[in-house]
């Protein structure tokens, strides 16, 4: 029984150190990212969101034409 307790303690301690290492590494990488790159990323995400919104609108228009009343059926299933 003592061996298993030792292994569990060892794994817990190792997991703690790995978690701390990952958090510190992430924070360091985040600080190294220049402000221009952050803005570029936000702009790219905004473009992707706009594209997805257009696709959703297109799919909803197709559903409206092909399956009348699909919105009501969807609302009832929630």
Secondary structure, DSSP 4 states (H G I P E B T S, - for coil): -HHHHHHHHHHHHHHHHHHHHHHHHHHHHHHHS-HHHHHHHHHHHHHHHHHHHHHHHHHHHHHHHHSTTHHHHHHHH-
